[in-house]
Amino acid sequence: MNVAVVGTGYVGLVTGTCLAETGNTVTCVDIKSEIVERLNAGHIHIYEPGLEELVQKNRAAGRLSFTTDLAAAAKNARLIFVAVPTPELPSGHVGMQYVNKVVDDIAALFRHATPGKAGDRVLVLKSTVPPGTNRMVTDRLAAAGCAHVSVASNPEFLKEGAAIEDFMVPDRVVVGVRHPAVGAALRELYQPYVTADRPLVEMTPESAEMTKYAANALLATKISFINEVADLCDLTGADINLVRKGIGHDQRIGFQFLAPGPGYGGSCFPKDVKGLIAVARRLGMTLRVAEAVDAANDVQKEVLLAKIHRHFDGKLAGKTFAVWGLAFKPKTDDIRESPALTLIDGLLVAGAKVKACDPQARANVEKIYKDTICYANDPMDALHGADALVLVTEWPEFRGPDFAEVKRRLKSPVIFDGRNLFAPNESAVRELGFSYYGIGRGN
């Protein structure tokens, strides 16, 4: 099938590349010529494990190309995916300016085209958009003389760091359509990826849009819940790792998204929870659970800083902290809403210095902080002269350090473990003389 993908961020680039991998002819569009040039040279502008190799493979096979020319990409495409940013506005609502621009450009391209059958040309909304967007886009196209372009909703469920596997072996594929022929076109496209156990779930566009928000809000709820339980464990002497085992083996609960930490971040959960709240408010409804989840996460992002203040009696001025992990999660360079940034901001306000290390996110952090903080390419190098180690992101590279060497390099043997990564070694760490603070470890 001939496919165009508008937008080459995490979602668009993964979508286009994976569709090319199963034999489709895909053209990805981006307005930034420097990104297109880089992609056409076989190099990607984001970090996603395995993606660059897959881009190179499909470019060489002639199935994948990149351009700034939307008209050329869309001309012969049966399916045109919209995978552009939908940024959070100060009000919590979702910014639709980039989606609307693509819709208007598509309308201008096909306004005078000969109308075909439903499903012959489909605009597929892959960007995360509020419920009702599909209807709005359909009406916008019709008003521009493009009622013959069908509109489908196809929300993404890709985890950064595992996006290729999530696309190629999905739990499910959700599509929202109004016409059987549009559903048939999407079933044909996704046939290589779905099975009886991993189905394509067809529904109304409004239901598909709501499914995306509901899924992310529910996962965020699990995170905020276990984080609050972990904070209570610190006050009661309970151990959250044991509590997790006690509740996770209940099949109704499970273990996924029940790992405590310094709050959730990234491009999806914070924005989507706030977006769902904003949709409800616009309709005169209060989502009490979602609002509590959002508020709890804001508080949780301060938990590491609070532990640091307590240990040092609030006297952080002039002290240096080694921060391991800057991305909001491992296996990505994405720092959007990262808890590490909240921590760094708090340390700098308190007059402390920061020496940071991350396997992939350093360049993105340098754009924000420049020389306000120091950077290390090796995690052990970040420890020299630091008053404490603060682990924020659970990269595999940080999992098993030589704690005797860590102690030798630090000015004082203190570890703040925001992911309980070192919890299995806690006894050995304490025997070396470290003050060790985890999340929900009863201390």
C-alpha positions in Angstrom: 0.0 0.0 0.0 1.2 3.6 -0.7 1.3 5.5 2.6 2.3 9.0 3.6 3.2 9.9 7.2 3.3 13.6 8.2 5.6 14.2 11.1 8.9 12.4 11.9 8.9 12.5 15.7 8.9 9.4 17.9 5.4 8.3 16.6 5.7 9.3 12.9 9.2 7.9 12.3 8.4 4.6 14.0 5.1 4.3 12.3 6.5 5.0 8.8 9.5 2.8 9.2 7.6 -0.2 10.6 5.0 0.1 7.8 7.8 0.1 5.3 9.3 -3.0 7.0 6.2 -5.0 6.1 6.3 -4.1 2.4 4.4 -0.8 2.1 5.8 2.1 0.2 6.1 4.9 2.7 7.0 8.6 2.4 7.6 10.6 5.6 7.1 14.3 5.6 8.7 16.9 7.9 8.8 20.7 7.6 12.4 20.9 8.8 14.8 20.4 5.9 17.7 19.6 8.2 15.8 16.6 9.7 14.8 15.3 6.2 18.4 15.6 5.0 19.6 13.7 8.0 17.0 11.0 7.5 17.8 10.6 3.8 21.4 10.1 4.8 20.3 7.2 7.0 20.6 8.9 10.4 17.9 9.6 12.8 17.4 12.7 15.0 16.0 10.9 18.0 17.1 7.9 20.1 15.1 4.7 19.8 16.8 1.3 20.0 17.0 -0.4 16.6 15.2 2.4 14.7 18.2 3.8 12.8 19.1 0.3 11.5 15.6 -0.2 10.4 15.5 3.2 8.6 18.7 2.4 6.8 17.4 -1.1 5.7 14.1 0.2 4.3 15.7 3.2 2.6 18.1 0.8 0.9 15.2 -1.4 -0.2 13.4 1.6 -1.7 10.4 1.3 0.5 11.0 4.4 2.7 11.8 8.0 1.8 11.7 11.4 3.4 10.7 14.8 2.0 9.5 18.3 2.9 7.1 18.2 0.0 3.6 17.2 1.4 2.0 17.3 -2.0 4.5 14.9 -3.5 4.1 12.5 -0.6 0.3 12.6 -0.5 -0.4 12.6 -4.2 -0.5 8.8 -4.6 -1.0 7.8 -1.0 -4.2 5.9 -0.1 -3.5 6.5 3.7 -2.1 9.8 5.0 -1.1 9.5 8.6 -1.1 12.7 10.7 1.6 12.3 13.4 2.4 15.9 14.3 2.8 17.3 17.8 -0.3 18.2 19.9 1.4 20.3 22.6 -0.1 21.0 26.0 -1.4 24.6 26.3 -1.2 26.6 29.6 -4.9 25.9 30.1 -4.3 22.1 30.0 -6.1 21.8 26.6 -4.4 20.3 23.6 -2.9 22.6 21.0 -4.4 21.7 17.6 -2.5 24.1 15.4 -0.2 21.6 13.8 -3.0 19.1 13.1 -5.2 21.9 11.7 -2.4 23.0 9.4 -2.0 19.5 8.0 -5.7 19.2 7.5 -5.9 22.6 5.6 -2.9 21.6 3.5 -4.5 18.3 2.6 -7.8 20.1 1.7 -5.9 22.5 -0.6 -4.2 19.5 -2.3 -7.4 17.4 -3.0 -10.1 20.1 -3.2 -10.4 19.6 -7.0 -9.5 15.9 -7.1 -12.0 13.6 -8.7 -14.1 12.0 -5.8 -13.6 8.3 -5.4 -15.2 5.7 -3.2 -15.0 5.9 0.6 -11.6 4.4 1.7 -9.8 5.4 -1.5 -8.1 8.3 0.3 -8.0 8.3 4.1 -6.6 10.9 6.5 -5.6 8.9 9.6 -5.2 10.8 12.9 -2.3 9.2 14.7 -1.5 12.2 16.9 -3.1 12.1 20.3 -6.1 14.4 20.1 -9.2 15.0 22.3 -12.4 13.2 21.7 -14.4 14.9 19.0 -11.3 15.8 16.9 -12.2 13.3 14.2 -15.6 14.9 13.8 -14.0 18.4 13.7 -11.5 17.4 11.1 -14.3 15.7 9.0 -16.3 18.9 9.1 -13.2 21.1 8.4 -12.5 19.0 5.2 -16.1 19.1 4.1 -16.2 22.9 4.5 -13.1 23.1 2.4 -14.7 21.1 -0.4 -12.9 17.8 0.5 -15.8 15.7 1.8 -14.5 12.9 -0.4 -11.4 12.5 1.9 -12.3 10.1 4.7 -11.0 10.5 8.3 -10.0 7.7 10.6 -8.7 7.6 14.1 -5.8 5.3 14.9 -4.2 6.2 18.3 -0.7 5.0 19.1 0.3 2.9 22.0 4.1 3.0 21.7 6.5 3.0 24.6 9.6 5.0 24.0 12.5 2.6 24.2 10.4 -0.3 23.0 8.5 1.4 20.2 9.4 -0.9 17.4 8.3 -4.1 19.3 5.1 -2.3 20.3 4.3 -1.5 16.7 5.3 -4.9 15.2 3.8 -7.0 18.0 1.0 -4.9 19.4 -1.3 -5.8 22.3 -4.1 -4.5 20.0 -4.6 -2.0 17.2 -7.4 0.5 17.8 -9.1 2.1 14.8 -12.0 4.5 14.8 -14.0 4.7 11.5 -17.4 5.7 10.2 -17.5 3.7 7.0 -16.9 0.0 6.5 -14.6 0.7 3.5 -12.3 2.8 5.7 -12.1 0.0 8.3 -11.3 -2.5 5.5 -8.4 -0.3 4.3 -6.9 -0.2 7.8 -7.5 -3.9 8.4 -5.5 -4.5 5.1 -2.7 -2.3 6.3 -2.5 -3.8 9.8 -3.0 -7.4 8.8 0.7 -8.4 9.2 0.6 -7.2 12.8 -2.6 -8.6 14.3 -3.7 -12.1 15.4 -6.6 -13.5 17.3 -4.7 -12.7 20.5 -3.6 -9.3 19.3 -6.7 -8.1 17.5 -7.6 -5.0 15.5 -10.4 -3.4 17.5 -12.7 -1.4 15.3 -15.0 1.3 17.0 -16.3 4.8 16.5 -13.8 7.6 16.2 -14.9 9.1 19.4 -14.4 5.8 21.2 -11.0 5.4 19.7 -9.9 8.9 20.8 -11.2 8.3 24.3 -9.5 4.9 24.4 -6.1 6.6 24.1 -6.8 9.0 26.9 -8.4 6.4 29.2 -5.4 4.0 28.8 -2.8 6.6 29.6 -4.8 8.1 32.5 -5.3 4.6 34.0 -1.6 3.8 33.8 -0.7 7.1 35.3 -3.2 6.4 38.1 -1.3 3.1 38.9 2.0 5.0 39.1 0.6 7.8 41.3 -1.1 5.3 43.6 2.0 3.2 44.2 4.1 6.3 44.7 1.7 7.5 47.4 1.8 4.1 49.0 5.6 4.2 48.9 5.6 7.5 50.7 3.4 6.1 53.3 5.8 3.1 53.6 8.6 5.5 54.4 6.5 6.9 57.4 5.4 3.5 58.7 8.5 1.4 58.3 7.0 -0.8 55.6 9.0 -1.8 52.5 7.3 -1.0 49.2 9.2 -3.8 47.4 7.5 -6.3 49.7 4.2 -4.6 49.5 4.4 -4.8 45.7 4.9 -8.5 45.9 2.0 -8.8 48.2 -0.4 -7.1 45.9 1.2 -7.8 42.4 0.5 -11.5 42.5 -3.2 -10.7 42.7 -4.1 -11.2 39.0 -6.6 -8.4 39.3 -3.8 -5.9 40.0 -0.6 -7.3 38.5 2.9 -5.8 38.6 3.0 -3.5 35.6 3.3 0.2 36.4 3.6 -0.5 40.2 7.2 0.4 40.5 7.6 3.5 42.8 9.8 6.4 41.7 10.1 10.1 41.5 7.0 10.7 39.4 6.1 10.0 35.8 7.2 12.2 32.9 7.5 12.0 29.2 5.4 13.3 26.3 2.3 11.3 27.0 1.2 10.7 30.6 1.5 14.3 31.9 -0.1 15.8 28.8 -2.8 13.2 28.4 -4.0 13.3 32.0 -4.2 17.1 31.8 -5.9 16.9 28.4 -8.5 14.5 29.7 -9.2 16.8 32.7 -9.5 19.8 30.3 -12.0 17.9 28.1 -14.1 17.0 31.1 -14.1 20.6 32.4 -15.1 22.0 29.0 -18.1 19.7 29.2 -19.0 20.7 32.7 -17.6 17.6 34.5 -14.9 17.1 37.1 -12.7 14.1 36.8 -11.8 13.8 40.5 -9.5 10.7 40.2 -7.6 12.1 37.2 -7.1 15.5 39.0 -5.8 13.7 42.1 -3.4 11.7 39.9 -2.1 14.8 38.3 -1.7 16.6 41.7 -0.1 13.6 43.3 2.5 13.4 40.5 3.5 17.0 41.0 4.1 16.3 44.6 6.0 13.1 43.9 8.5 15.0 41.6 9.7 16.7 44.8 10.3 13.6 46.8 14.0 13.2 46.1 14.7 16.8 46.8 12.8 16.5 50.1 14.9 13.5 51.1 18.1 15.4 50.2 17.0 18.4 52.2 16.2 16.3 55.3 19.6 14.5 55.2 21.6 17.7 54.9 19.3 19.7 57.3 18.4 22.0 54.4 22.0 23.2 54.0 22.6 22.5 50.3 24.4 25.7 49.3 27.8 24.9 48.0 27.3 21.1 47.9 27.7 19.1 44.7 25.3 16.3 43.7 26.0 13.6 41.1 22.8 13.0 39.2 22.6 9.7 37.3 19.8 9.8 34.7 18.3 12.7 32.9 15.8 11.1 30.5 12.3 10.5 31.8 12.9 6.8 31.4 15.7 4.5 30.1 16.3 3.8 26.4 15.3 7.2 25.2 16.7 10.7 25.0 13.4 12.3 25.8 13.6 14.7 28.7 10.1 16.1 28.5 8.5 16.4 32.0 11.5 14.4 33.3 11.6 14.2 37.2 15.4 14.8 36.8 14.8 18.4 35.6 12.6 19.1 38.6 15.3 17.8 40.9 18.0 19.8 39.1 16.0 23.0 39.3 15.4 22.5 43.0 19.1 21.8 43.7 20.2 25.0 41.8 17.6 27.1 43.6 19.1 25.8 46.9 22.6 26.9 45.8 23.9 23.4 45.0 26.0 22.3 42.1 25.1 19.4 39.8 27.2 16.9 37.9 25.0 15.0 35.5 25.3 11.8 33.5 23.0 10.1 31.0 23.8 7.7 28.2 21.5 9.5 25.7 19.9 12.6 27.0 22.9 14.9 27.7 22.6 16.9 24.5 18.9 17.7 25.1 19.7 18.8 28.7 22.6 21.0 27.6 20.2 22.9 25.4 18.3 23.9 28.6 21.0 24.3 31.3 24.1 25.0 29.1 27.0 25.5 31.5 24.8 26.0 34.6 25.5 22.4 35.5 28.5 20.1 34.7 28.3 16.9 32.6 30.1 13.6 32.6 30.2 11.0 29.9 31.0 8.2 32.4 28.8 7.8 35.5 31.8 7.2 37.8 33.4 10.4 36.6 30.3 12.3 37.8 31.0 11.2 41.4 34.4 13.0 41.8 34.0 15.6 44.6 30.2 15.1 44.9 28.5 15.1 48.3 26.0 12.5 47.2 24.8 10.3 44.4 21.2 10.8 43.2 19.9 8.1 40.8 16.8 9.3 38.9 16.6 7.1 35.8 17.1 3.4 35.9 19.5 2.9 32.9 21.0 -0.6 32.8 24.4 1.1 32.8 23.8 2.3 36.4 22.5 -1.0 37.8 25.7 -2.6 39.3 28.4 -0.1 40.1 31.4 -0.9 42.3 30.1 0.6 45.5 33.5 0.6 47.1 34.7 2.8 44.2 31.6 4.9 44.4 32.4 5.6 48.1 36.0 6.4 47.3 35.0 9.0 44.7 32.3 10.7 46.8 33.1 13.3 49.4 30.5 11.7 51.7 28.9 8.2 51.3 25.3 9.1 50.6 23.0 7.6 47.9 19.5 8.7 47.0 18.0 6.0 44.9 14.9 7.3 43.1 14.2 4.0 41.4 15.2 1.5 44.1 17.7 0.2 41.6 20.2 -0.6 44.3 17.7 -2.1 46.7 18.9 -5.7 46.2 22.3 -4.5 47.4 21.1 -2.4 50.2 22.7 -4.5 53.0 26.1 -4.5 51.3 25.8 -0.8 50.6 25.0 0.0 54.2 27.9 -2.2 55.4 30.2 0.0 53.4 29.0 2.9 55.5 26.6 4.5 53.0 23.5 6.4 54.1 21.0 4.9 51.6 17.6 6.4 50.8 15.2 4.6 48.5 11.6 5.2 47.7 9.2 3.6 50.1 11.9 1.6 51.9 10.8 2.5 55.4 13.4 5.3 55.8 
